[in-house]
Amino acid sequence: MEMVRQRKPCSVALIVLPALGLAAFFTTLGCGGGGSSSSQGVPPVVPPVGPVQVEACANGTVASYLNTSCSEGATIYQWQSYTCNSTPSSICTALGTNGSNVNIQLDPKGPYTLLMGRTTLWNVTAGQSVDVVISGTVYGSMSNGNWPHFNGLNGQTGDGTEENITTVGCAASGNCLDANNGVSDILCSAGGPPANCTDQSTIGPYSKGRATFNAAPSTDPYTLTIEIKLNGNSGTATLYSVGTHLIPAGVSGGGN
């Protein structure tokens, strides 16, 4: 109704234009133009909103990553939680509040790899254990693989075990493409493959632990958990870092 009232004087001016001559012409041009916005009843123009840009992942810690999102190419992470359970509890204490002493660093040799840990604080001896879980979501990735690094040490002695498990939740939607069901699980134990407990120059020995799946859309990302478990039992267990490879389509390689 407000727009009709604003336009009515203009239509009148047009009807009487021949009688009023040039003055009326200028009056007509003034209708609907100028004046305050509050008198026009026209909503302001809002510029279109483009897609949200996710910043590239950067070097940090679990604590600095929590409640943030970051990207590695088409792979987009959101980091949500950190938990730690250990015997003794001093191991988790040493790893810091929210994992403030658990590093997340970019791999200088591969653009789709995050190096998780880069610490000796979680290494355990006989009778000790630690279980660290970093959780969030991921979309854009189509494969998931782990590459453990031991910084020159053996991953275990005696009956100790070290296990790094990255799980992408493709199973819930039926989008997994192989028998690994989104899980990359590398176990270092006395009876397992020697490569699982020693530093390797390529990711080849862990290819069987690579999971593939259809990429999730941004509107429905997969759940993501990165779990690191060390149990000394009556021996020892060691890990320096694990390279997590969540790689988008069209990328064949990875870093460390």
BAROTI-275713 format. One record per residue (C-alpha): residue number from 1; residue in one letter; x, y, z. Coordinates in pm, 1 decimal, padded with zeros to 6 digits. Example, Ala and Ser with C-alpha at 12.3 -4.5 7.8 and 13.67 -1.06 7.14 Angstrom:
[atom 1 'a' [01230.0 -00450.0 00780.0]]
[atom 2 's' [01367.0 -00106.0 00714.0]]
***
This chain:
[atom 1 'm' [00000.0 00000.0 00000.0]]
[atom 2 'e' [00287.4 00237.6 00073.3]]
[atom 3 'm' [00426.0 00198.9 -00277.4]]
[atom 4 'v' [00085.8 00284.3 -00432.3]]
[atom 5 'r' [00063.3 00604.1 -00229.0]]
[atom 6 'q' [00414.7 00707.6 -00335.1]]
[atom 7 'r' [00340.6 00661.7 -00706.5]]
[atom 8 'k' [-00002.1 00836.7 -00717.5]]
[atom 9 'p' [00135.0 01197.2 -00734.2]]
[atom 10 'c' [00353.0 01096.2 -01031.6]]
[atom 11 's' [00056.0 00970.0 -01234.7]]
[atom 12 'v' [-00132.3 01294.1 -01168.0]]
[atom 13 'a' [00165.1 01499.7 -01284.7]]
[atom 14 'l' [00171.8 01308.1 -01611.5]]
[atom 15 'i' [-00196.4 01375.4 -01680.3]]
[atom 16 'v' [-00163.3 01750.4 -01635.8]]
[atom 17 'l' [00166.7 01770.0 -01819.0]]
[atom 18 'p' [00027.5 01950.7 -02131.9]]
[atom 19 'a' [-00131.6 02215.0 -01917.0]]
[atom 20 'l' [00166.4 02278.5 -01691.5]]
[atom 21 'g' [00434.0 02282.7 -01958.5]]
[atom 22 'l' [00801.8 02255.8 -01882.0]]
[atom 23 'a' [00764.4 02310.0 -01507.6]]
[atom 24 'a' [00544.4 02001.6 -01481.5]]
[atom 25 'f' [00804.4 01802.7 -01675.6]]
[atom 26 'f' [01063.5 01874.5 -01410.8]]
[atom 27 't' [00817.1 01790.3 -01133.9]]
[atom 28 't' [00753.9 01450.9 -01290.7]]
[atom 29 'l' [01125.1 01373.4 -01308.2]]
[atom 30 'g' [01150.9 01442.7 -00936.9]]
[atom 31 'c' [00887.5 01181.1 -00842.5]]
[atom 32 'g' [01033.6 00865.4 -00699.5]]
[atom 33 'g' [01390.2 00996.6 -00711.6]]
[atom 34 'g' [01582.1 01157.6 -00427.0]]
[atom 35 'g' [01428.5 01200.4 -00085.2]]
[atom 36 's' [01511.4 00988.2 00221.8]]
[atom 37 's' [01514.3 00607.5 00201.4]]
[atom 38 's' [01263.9 00589.1 00485.6]]
[atom 39 's' [01002.9 00760.4 00268.0]]
[atom 40 'q' [01041.4 00524.8 -00026.4]]
[atom 41 'g' [00949.5 00193.6 00137.9]]
[atom 42 'v' [01213.2 00011.7 -00073.9]]
[atom 43 'p' [01438.3 -00239.9 00107.2]]
[atom 44 'p' [01814.5 -00181.3 00077.8]]
[atom 45 'v' [02007.3 -00382.5 -00179.6]]
[atom 46 'v' [02204.1 -00664.6 -00013.6]]
[atom 47 'p' [02505.8 -00791.9 -00208.6]]
[atom 48 'p' [02504.1 -01166.4 -00279.5]]
[atom 49 'v' [02692.1 -01384.7 -00033.8]]
[atom 50 'g' [02952.8 -01611.4 -00191.3]]
[atom 51 'p' [03074.6 -01951.0 -00064.7]]
[atom 52 'v' [03255.6 -01953.0 00267.8]]
[atom 53 'q' [03631.9 -01965.0 00217.2]]
[atom 54 'v' [03814.5 -02210.9 00442.9]]
[atom 55 'e' [04168.7 -02114.1 00530.2]]
[atom 56 'a' [04450.4 -02352.5 00449.8]]
[atom 57 'c' [04575.1 -02571.7 00733.2]]
[atom 58 'a' [04882.2 -02435.4 00908.5]]
[atom 59 'n' [05131.9 -02555.4 01167.2]]
[atom 60 'g' [04982.7 -02565.6 01515.2]]
[atom 61 't' [04872.5 -02796.4 01793.7]]
[atom 62 'v' [04557.4 -02992.6 01862.1]]
[atom 63 'a' [04456.2 -02720.6 02108.8]]
[atom 64 's' [04496.6 -02444.8 01848.6]]
[atom 65 'y' [04306.8 -02647.1 01586.2]]
[atom 66 'l' [03999.9 -02720.3 01801.7]]
[atom 67 'n' [03680.0 -02540.5 01694.8]]
[atom 68 't' [03835.2 -02434.7 01364.3]]
[atom 69 's' [03816.9 -02550.9 01003.0]]
[atom 70 'c' [04101.8 -02577.4 00755.1]]
[atom 71 's' [04165.3 -02702.9 00404.9]]
[atom 72 'e' [04423.1 -02905.7 00218.3]]
[atom 73 'g' [04312.9 -02857.0 -00138.6]]
[atom 74 'a' [03963.6 -03004.8 -00173.9]]
[atom 75 't' [03992.7 -03183.2 00162.6]]
[atom 76 'i' [03816.0 -02974.3 00427.1]]
[atom 77 'y' [03845.3 -03050.3 00798.7]]
[atom 78 'q' [03653.7 -02929.2 01100.3]]
[atom 79 'w' [03824.3 -03003.6 01431.8]]
[atom 80 'q' [03591.0 -03062.7 01724.2]]
[atom 81 's' [03731.5 -03256.5 02020.9]]
[atom 82 'y' [04031.8 -03415.9 02191.4]]
[atom 83 't' [04038.2 -03685.0 02457.4]]
[atom 84 'c' [04324.1 -03855.3 02635.7]]
[atom 85 'n' [04328.8 -04151.8 02874.1]]
[atom 86 's' [04651.3 -04285.7 03018.5]]
[atom 87 't' [04814.9 -04496.1 03285.5]]
[atom 88 'p' [04962.2 -04317.4 03467.9]]
[atom 89 's' [04755.4 -04000.5 03425.2]]
[atom 90 's' [05075.4 -03795.7 03413.2]]
[atom 91 'i' [05119.1 -03894.6 03045.9]]
[atom 92 'c' [04799.0 -03713.0 02946.9]]
[atom 93 't' [04898.2 -03423.4 03171.5]]
[atom 94 'a' [05227.7 -03395.9 02985.8]]
[atom 95 'l' [05044.7 -03388.8 02650.6]]
[atom 96 'g' [04877.0 -03068.3 02768.0]]
[atom 97 't' [04524.7 -02932.7 02804.6]]
[atom 98 'n' [04332.0 -03015.6 02486.0]]
[atom 99 'g' [04652.6 -03157.4 02339.9]]
[atom 100 's' [04848.1 -02833.0 02356.3]]
[atom 101 'n' [05170.6 -03036.7 02332.5]]
[atom 102 'v' [05047.7 -03260.0 02048.8]]
[atom 103 'n' [05164.7 -03092.9 01730.3]]
[atom 104 'i' [04985.0 -03078.4 01396.1]]
[atom 105 'q' [05222.8 -02977.1 01121.9]]
[atom 106 'l' [05214.2 -02953.8 00745.3]]
[atom 107 'd' [05414.2 -03214.2 00561.5]]
[atom 108 'p' [05683.6 -03033.4 00357.6]]
[atom 109 'k' [05686.7 -03325.9 00111.2]]
[atom 110 'g' [05314.1 -03359.2 00048.2]]
[atom 111 'p' [05023.9 -03110.5 00028.1]]
[atom 112 'y' [04757.9 -03356.1 00149.4]]
[atom 113 't' [04921.2 -03480.8 00468.3]]
[atom 114 'l' [04910.1 -03365.1 00829.0]]
[atom 115 'l' [05179.0 -03486.8 01068.3]]
[atom 116 'm' [05010.6 -03558.5 01401.1]]
[atom 117 'g' [05214.7 -03566.7 01720.4]]
[atom 118 'r' [05583.1 -03491.7 01659.9]]
[atom 119 't' [05641.6 -03569.8 02025.8]]
[atom 120 't' [05797.7 -03832.0 02251.5]]
[atom 121 'l' [05570.4 -03744.0 02542.7]]
[atom 122 'w' [05331.2 -04032.1 02471.6]]
[atom 123 'n' [05596.4 -04306.0 02453.5]]
[atom 124 'v' [05534.5 -04572.0 02718.6]]
[atom 125 't' [05726.0 -04833.3 02910.7]]
[atom 126 'a' [05614.5 -05149.0 03092.0]]
[atom 127 'g' [05280.3 -05108.6 03268.9]]
[atom 128 'q' [05203.1 -04779.4 03093.6]]
[atom 129 's' [04946.6 -04698.2 02824.6]]
[atom 130 'v' [04792.1 -04399.8 02648.3]]
[atom 131 'd' [04494.9 -04355.9 02414.9]]
[atom 132 'v' [04457.0 -04020.7 02233.1]]
[atom 133 'v' [04154.4 -03945.7 02012.4]]
[atom 134 'i' [04119.0 -03635.0 01793.8]]
[atom 135 's' [03772.9 -03599.0 01639.0]]
[atom 136 'g' [03596.7 -03384.9 01382.4]]
[atom 137 't' [03455.1 -03403.9 01031.2]]
[atom 138 'v' [03592.0 -03412.7 00679.2]]
[atom 139 'y' [03459.2 -03369.5 00327.3]]
[atom 140 'g' [03614.3 -03360.2 -00019.7]]
[atom 141 's' [03856.2 -03645.2 00048.1]]
[atom 142 'm' [03823.7 -03978.7 -00133.4]]
[atom 143 's' [04094.3 -04185.3 00041.4]]
[atom 144 'n' [04239.6 -04228.6 00387.5]]
[atom 145 'g' [04581.7 -04368.6 00476.7]]
[atom 146 'n' [04829.5 -04363.4 00765.6]]
[atom 147 'w' [05208.9 -04352.0 00761.7]]
[atom 148 'p' [05369.8 -04390.6 01108.5]]
[atom 149 'h' [05710.5 -04243.6 01191.9]]
[atom 150 'f' [05930.1 -04355.7 01480.1]]
[atom 151 'n' [06217.6 -04104.9 01465.4]]
[atom 152 'g' [06476.4 -04380.6 01441.4]]
[atom 153 'l' [06342.2 -04587.7 01732.5]]
[atom 154 'n' [06171.4 -04925.3 01717.4]]
[atom 155 'g' [05795.1 -04895.7 01754.2]]
[atom 156 'q' [05782.1 -05163.0 02024.0]]
[atom 157 't' [05976.9 -05410.9 02232.5]]
[atom 158 'g' [05858.4 -05729.5 02402.5]]
[atom 159 'd' [05480.3 -05745.2 02389.3]]
[atom 160 'g' [05429.9 -05370.1 02357.9]]
[atom 161 't' [05199.9 -05235.7 02086.7]]
[atom 162 'e' [05155.4 -04909.0 01899.7]]
[atom 163 'e' [04848.5 -04855.7 01683.3]]
[atom 164 'n' [04738.4 -04555.0 01475.5]]
[atom 165 'i' [04381.8 -04564.3 01346.0]]
[atom 166 't' [04216.0 -04303.9 01124.9]]
[atom 167 't' [03843.9 -04356.0 01066.0]]
[atom 168 'v' [03634.2 -04175.8 00803.9]]
[atom 169 'g' [03264.7 -04245.4 00866.3]]
[atom 170 'c' [03162.1 -04350.6 00516.9]]
[atom 171 'a' [03005.3 -04677.0 00636.5]]
[atom 172 'a' [02695.8 -04510.7 00783.3]]
[atom 173 's' [02589.0 -04384.6 00439.1]]
[atom 174 'g' [02709.8 -04684.6 00239.3]]
[atom 175 'n' [02972.0 -04474.0 00059.4]]
[atom 176 'c' [03278.0 -04686.4 00138.3]]
[atom 177 'l' [03442.7 -04839.4 -00168.7]]
[atom 178 'd' [03649.6 -05122.3 -00018.8]]
[atom 179 'a' [03663.3 -05369.0 00266.5]]
[atom 180 'n' [03846.7 -05123.5 00494.6]]
[atom 181 'n' [03515.8 -04935.1 00542.0]]
[atom 182 'g' [03682.7 -04598.0 00573.8]]
[atom 183 'v' [03936.0 -04717.5 00835.4]]
[atom 184 's' [04314.0 -04703.7 00802.2]]
[atom 185 'd' [04457.3 -04913.6 01087.2]]
[atom 186 'i' [04832.9 -04970.3 01121.1]]
[atom 187 'l' [04930.9 -05195.1 01413.4]]
[atom 188 'c' [05287.9 -05227.3 01536.9]]
[atom 189 's' [05331.3 -05549.6 01734.3]]
[atom 190 'a' [05592.6 -05820.0 01781.5]]
[atom 191 'g' [05410.3 -06057.1 01546.1]]
[atom 192 'g' [05315.4 -05802.2 01278.9]]
[atom 193 'p' [05489.5 -05672.1 00968.0]]
[atom 194 'p' [05831.8 -05524.6 01058.1]]
[atom 195 'a' [05751.6 -05216.0 00846.9]]
[atom 196 'n' [05473.5 -05125.6 01091.2]]
[atom 197 'c' [05734.9 -05070.0 01362.3]]
[atom 198 't' [06020.4 -04907.1 01170.8]]
[atom 199 'd' [06069.3 -04593.9 00961.1]]
[atom 200 'q' [05994.2 -04643.4 00591.4]]
[atom 201 's' [06109.9 -04432.6 00297.3]]
[atom 202 't' [05778.7 -04471.5 00110.6]]
[atom 203 'i' [05414.1 -04521.7 00199.3]]
[atom 204 'g' [05406.5 -04844.7 -00001.1]]
[atom 205 'p' [05417.1 -05086.0 00296.1]]
[atom 206 'y' [05095.0 -04929.8 00428.8]]
[atom 207 's' [04898.2 -04943.1 00102.4]]
[atom 208 'k' [04681.8 -05230.1 00231.2]]
[atom 209 'g' [04566.0 -04998.5 00507.6]]
[atom 210 'r' [04440.9 -04734.2 00263.2]]
[atom 211 'a' [04062.8 -04687.4 00257.5]]
[atom 212 't' [03869.8 -04537.9 -00034.4]]
[atom 213 'f' [03521.2 -04388.1 -00046.7]]
[atom 214 'n' [03298.4 -04146.7 -00233.3]]
[atom 215 'a' [03367.0 -03785.3 -00140.5]]
[atom 216 'a' [03115.8 -03635.5 00102.8]]
[atom 217 'p' [02952.4 -03300.3 00020.7]]
[atom 218 's' [03003.2 -02997.1 00243.1]]
[atom 219 't' [02640.4 -03023.2 00356.4]]
[atom 220 'd' [02689.8 -03375.8 00493.8]]
[atom 221 'p' [03055.4 -03435.1 00589.2]]
[atom 222 'y' [03188.5 -03762.6 00724.2]]
[atom 223 't' [03283.0 -03802.0 01087.9]]
[atom 224 'l' [03658.8 -03825.8 01138.7]]
[atom 225 't' [03860.4 -03974.3 01423.8]]
[atom 226 'i' [04236.6 -03999.6 01455.1]]
[atom 227 'e' [04333.3 -04239.6 01734.4]]
[atom 228 'i' [04682.7 -04313.7 01865.8]]
[atom 229 'k' [04719.1 -04603.1 02110.9]]
[atom 230 'l' [05038.7 -04709.2 02282.8]]
[atom 231 'n' [05052.0 -04994.7 02535.2]]
[atom 232 'g' [05378.2 -05102.0 02693.2]]
[atom 233 'n' [05237.3 -05418.5 02852.7]]
[atom 234 's' [05562.1 -05572.4 02981.8]]
[atom 235 'g' [05770.1 -05406.6 02709.7]]
[atom 236 't' [05764.5 -05060.9 02547.0]]
[atom 237 'a' [05576.3 -04874.4 02272.8]]
[atom 238 't' [05696.3 -04572.6 02076.2]]
[atom 239 'l' [05566.3 -04330.7 01812.9]]
[atom 240 'y' [05698.2 -03993.0 01698.7]]
[atom 241 's' [05424.2 -03890.6 01455.3]]
[atom 242 'v' [05171.0 -04031.5 01214.2]]
[atom 243 'g' [05114.8 -03886.0 00870.8]]
[atom 244 't' [04742.2 -03874.0 00800.7]]
[atom 245 'h' [04667.5 -03876.5 00427.1]]
[atom 246 'l' [04312.3 -03769.5 00345.7]]
[atom 247 'i' [04349.5 -03718.6 -00025.8]]
[atom 248 'p' [04096.7 -03578.2 -00274.3]]
[atom 249 'a' [04021.6 -03723.9 -00617.8]]
[atom 250 'g' [04287.5 -03697.9 -00885.1]]
[atom 251 'v' [04582.4 -03696.0 -00643.8]]
[atom 252 's' [04798.3 -04008.8 -00644.0]]
[atom 253 'g' [05071.3 -03918.5 -00399.9]]
[atom 254 'g' [05120.8 -03802.1 -00048.0]]
[atom 255 'g' [05402.1 -03693.0 00170.8]]
[atom 256 'n' [05535.3 -03843.8 00491.0]]
***
